[in-house]
Amino acid sequence: TYFKDHPEYFVLLNGKRTGVGNHLCASNKEVREIIRKNIESLFASGYDLVQLGQSDGYPGCECDECRKLSNVSGAKDANGKLINEFTGEPIHDLARWVAEQLVDKYPGKYIHLLVYAETSTPPKKFQTYPKNVVCEFAGSASPELISRWDGRTTPGGTVYTPWHWVDFGVGIGVKM
């Protein structure tokens, strides 16, 4: 497993790296490269749309680099460490980086960004994603949530609605 050989790929919580939940450290350069290569491989093999998102229950990584990415105010804790203000920010930074690496090489191919839980809040440190990013709204399709994302990604996207969330509804609705 990755955790056994590379614990640094996983989130730092309470001073220790943990593989519980398979939550990745979004600022780790090797993790970023693994994700980029994986998505590039899928695009090269013919996929037009590849989803990128955090796993359920993402706790946010407490490593210094993720703290820098997630902190927008400069606020620090009692130990002088930057506070994790927006745990989705490192995930947004990772997704933007991957999209930037692939946008020119794979025109017409899209990263399907999971807008869910930590990533429901649009990024604070940049305004727009590259043109190869579309949103998938999971957990809520409220007009309020969707309007917060206006102008930040390619127009259109999808709404994920599992059948068990609605009375005999369908799984996904595409709006491009």
C-alpha positions in Angstrom: 0.0 0.0 0.0 1.0 3.6 -0.5 0.8 4.4 3.2 3.3 1.7 4.2 5.9 3.0 1.7 5.0 6.7 1.6 3.2 8.0 4.7 4.1 11.5 3.6 1.5 11.2 0.9 -1.3 11.2 3.5 -2.8 13.8 5.8 -1.0 14.9 8.9 -3.4 14.9 11.9 -2.5 15.7 15.4 1.2 15.6 14.5 1.0 12.1 12.8 0.5 11.0 9.2 -2.4 8.7 8.9 -3.7 6.4 6.2 -7.1 6.0 7.8 -9.7 7.0 5.1 -7.0 7.3 2.4 -7.0 11.1 2.7 -4.2 12.6 0.8 -1.9 15.5 1.5 -2.9 17.9 -1.3 0.3 19.9 -1.2 2.6 16.9 -1.5 4.4 17.3 -4.9 4.7 13.6 -5.5 0.9 13.1 -4.8 0.2 15.9 -7.3 2.4 14.2 -9.9 0.7 10.8 -9.3 -2.7 12.4 -9.8 -1.6 14.3 -12.9 -0.1 11.2 -14.5 -3.3 9.2 -13.7 -5.6 11.7 -15.2 -3.3 12.2 -18.2 -3.3 8.4 -18.8 -7.1 8.4 -18.7 -7.2 11.3 -21.2 -4.6 9.6 -23.5 -6.7 6.3 -23.4 -9.8 8.1 -24.7 -11.7 9.5 -21.7 -13.1 12.9 -22.3 -14.1 13.7 -18.7 -12.3 12.5 -15.5 -13.6 13.3 -12.0 -11.2 14.8 -9.5 -12.2 15.2 -5.8 -11.4 14.4 -2.2 -12.7 11.3 -0.4 -15.6 11.4 1.9 -14.9 12.8 5.3 -11.7 14.7 4.3 -10.3 16.1 7.6 -7.9 18.6 6.1 -4.1 18.1 6.3 -2.2 19.9 9.1 1.2 19.9 7.5 2.8 23.4 7.2 2.3 23.6 3.4 -1.4 22.7 3.6 -1.8 25.2 6.4 -0.2 27.9 4.2 -2.7 27.0 1.4 -5.7 26.9 3.7 -5.0 30.1 5.6 -6.1 33.4 4.0 -6.1 35.7 7.0 -2.7 35.0 8.6 -4.4 33.8 11.8 -2.3 31.6 14.0 -3.0 29.1 16.8 -1.5 29.2 20.4 1.6 27.4 19.1 2.2 30.0 16.4 1.1 27.7 13.5 -1.2 29.0 10.8 -4.8 28.0 11.3 -6.5 25.7 8.8 -9.3 28.2 7.8 -10.5 26.6 4.6 -9.6 22.9 4.4 -10.8 22.8 0.8 -8.2 25.3 -0.4 -5.3 22.9 -0.8 -7.7 20.6 -2.8 -8.6 23.5 -5.0 -5.0 24.4 -5.5 -4.2 20.8 -6.4 -7.1 20.6 -8.9 -6.1 23.9 -10.5 -2.5 22.7 -10.8 -3.5 19.5 -12.5 -5.8 21.3 -14.9 -3.1 23.8 -15.8 -0.7 20.9 -16.6 -3.2 19.2 -19.0 -5.3 22.0 -20.6 -3.1 22.6 -23.7 -2.1 19.0 -24.2 -5.6 17.7 -24.1 -8.0 20.2 -25.7 -11.6 19.1 -25.4 -10.9 16.9 -22.4 -12.3 18.0 -19.0 -11.6 17.6 -15.3 -14.8 17.1 -13.5 -14.3 18.9 -10.2 -16.1 17.6 -7.3 -17.8 20.5 -5.5 -18.7 18.8 -2.2 -18.2 19.3 1.5 -14.8 21.0 1.9 -14.7 22.1 -1.8 -18.3 23.6 -1.8 -16.7 26.9 -0.9 -15.1 28.3 -4.0 -11.3 28.9 -3.8 -10.2 32.0 -1.9 -6.7 32.4 -3.3 -7.7 32.4 -7.0 -10.8 33.4 -9.0 -11.0 31.0 -11.9 -10.0 27.5 -13.0 -8.6 26.8 -16.4 -11.1 26.2 -19.2 -10.8 22.4 -18.9 -12.6 22.3 -15.6 -16.4 21.7 -15.1 -18.1 21.4 -11.7 -20.1 18.5 -10.3 -22.2 19.7 -7.5 -22.7 16.8 -5.0 -24.7 17.1 -1.9 -26.6 20.2 -2.9 -27.8 21.7 -6.1 -29.1 24.8 -4.5 -29.2 27.9 -6.7 -27.2 29.7 -3.9 -24.4 27.2 -4.1 -24.3 27.1 -7.9 -24.3 30.9 -8.1 -21.2 31.1 -5.9 -19.4 29.3 -8.7 -20.5 31.6 -11.6 -17.6 32.5 -13.8 -15.1 30.3 -12.0 -15.1 27.3 -14.3 -16.3 26.4 -17.8 -20.1 27.0 -18.0 -22.2 24.0 -17.4 -21.6 21.0 -15.2 -23.5 18.3 -13.5 -25.5 17.7 -10.3 -25.0 14.4 -8.5 -28.2 13.2 -6.9 -28.1 9.6 -5.7 -31.4 7.7 -6.0 -31.5 7.4 -2.2 -31.5 11.2 -1.7 -34.7 11.7 -3.6 -37.9 9.8 -4.1 -37.0 7.5 -7.0 -34.9 10.2 -8.7 -32.0 9.5 -11.0 -28.3 9.5 -10.3 -26.8 12.4 -12.3 -28.2 15.3 -14.3 -26.1 16.9 -17.0 -26.5 20.6 -17.8 -24.0 21.9 -20.3 
